């Protein structure tokens, strides 16, 4: 490969000259290395992105339960806790069933209450419904 075909990108030599036919294979190799480097850098950024605490004891993480709110340190979704309580289970039964504390259940209830408190439902006039 001629010296005119190389340039530095993120510490790797990458083909810069597309007019040299003899360098096509080497350029493809170097461009693949660069692409791999950038993918690795982006994966590192994604891996650093961990669970985000959206309320006390409640977190979301796209890798856990498809990003649904869960009890911190578990894979127990908030909606499951609410559904079990609505279905008639006691807080103690839910805590025992899912290995969480009563404080976790109270946190799930508080989170749900805050979501409902901030919800606004606007009526749609009868003639505009589809």
C-alpha positions in Angstrom: 0.0 0.0 0.0 1.3 3.4 -0.8 1.8 6.0 1.9 -0.8 8.3 0.3 -3.5 5.7 1.0 -3.1 5.8 4.8 -4.5 8.2 7.4 -4.9 8.0 11.1 -8.4 7.5 12.6 -8.8 6.8 16.3 -5.3 5.5 16.4 -5.8 3.1 13.5 -4.5 3.5 9.9 -7.3 3.7 7.5 -7.4 3.9 3.8 -7.9 7.4 2.5 -7.1 7.0 -1.2 -9.7 5.1 -3.2 -8.0 5.6 -6.5 -5.3 3.0 -5.9 -6.6 -0.4 -7.2 -3.8 -2.4 -5.7 -4.8 -1.3 -2.2 -8.4 -2.4 -2.2 -7.9 -5.5 0.0 -5.8 -3.7 2.5 -8.2 -0.8 2.6 -11.1 -3.2 3.3 -9.1 -4.8 6.2 -8.2 -1.5 7.7 -11.8 -0.2 7.4 -13.1 -3.4 9.0 -10.7 -2.8 11.9 -11.9 0.8 12.3 -15.5 -0.3 12.2 -14.8 -2.9 14.9 -13.1 -0.2 17.0 -16.1 2.1 16.8 -18.5 -0.7 17.6 -16.4 -1.7 20.7 -16.4 1.9 21.9 -20.2 2.2 21.5 -20.6 -1.1 23.4 -18.5 0.2 26.2 -20.8 3.2 26.5 -23.9 1.0 26.5 -22.4 -1.3 29.1 -21.6 1.7 31.4 -25.2 2.7 31.2 -26.7 0.9 34.2 -29.9 0.9 36.1 -31.4 4.4 36.5 -33.2 5.0 39.8 -36.5 6.7 38.9 -37.9 6.6 42.5 -36.7 5.4 45.8 -36.0 1.6 45.5 -37.4 1.6 41.9 -35.1 1.4 38.9 -35.2 0.9 35.1 -32.6 -0.9 33.1 -33.2 -1.8 29.4 -31.6 -5.1 30.0 -33.9 -6.1 32.8 -37.6 -6.8 32.1 -37.5 -4.8 28.9 -36.9 -1.6 30.7 -40.0 -1.9 32.9 -39.7 -0.4 36.5 -38.4 -3.0 38.9 -37.5 -3.2 42.6 -33.8 -2.2 42.9 -31.5 -5.2 43.0 -34.2 -7.6 41.7 -36.0 -8.6 38.5 -39.4 -8.0 40.1 -41.5 -5.6 38.1 -43.6 -3.0 39.9 -46.7 -3.9 37.9 -46.5 -7.5 39.2 -46.5 -6.3 42.8 -49.5 -4.1 42.1 -51.3 -6.9 40.3 -50.7 -9.3 43.2 -52.0 -6.8 45.7 -55.0 -6.0 43.6 -55.7 -9.7 43.2 -56.0 -10.1 47.0 -52.6 -11.1 48.2 -51.3 -9.4 51.4 -48.1 -7.4 51.4 -46.5 -10.1 53.5 -47.5 -12.8 51.0 -46.1 -10.8 48.1 -42.9 -10.1 50.0 -42.4 -13.8 50.8 -43.4 -14.9 47.3 -40.9 -12.6 45.5 -38.1 -12.3 48.1 -38.6 -8.5 48.6 -39.2 -6.4 51.7 -42.3 -4.6 52.9 -40.4 -1.4 52.2 -40.0 -2.4 48.6 -43.7 -3.0 48.3 -44.4 0.4 49.8 -42.0 2.0 47.4 -43.8 0.3 44.5 -47.1 1.7 45.8 -45.7 5.1 46.2 -44.2 5.0 42.7 -47.6 4.0 41.3 -49.4 6.7 43.2 -47.0 9.3 41.9 -47.6 8.2 38.3 -51.4 8.3 38.8 -51.2 11.7 40.5 -49.4 13.2 37.5 -51.7 11.5 34.9 -54.3 13.7 33.1 -57.1 12.2 31.2 -58.8 14.5 28.7 -62.3 13.7 27.5 -62.8 13.5 23.8 -66.2 14.9 22.5 -68.5 12.2 21.2 -68.4 13.5 17.6 -64.5 13.3 17.5 -64.1 9.7 18.6 -62.8 7.3 16.0 
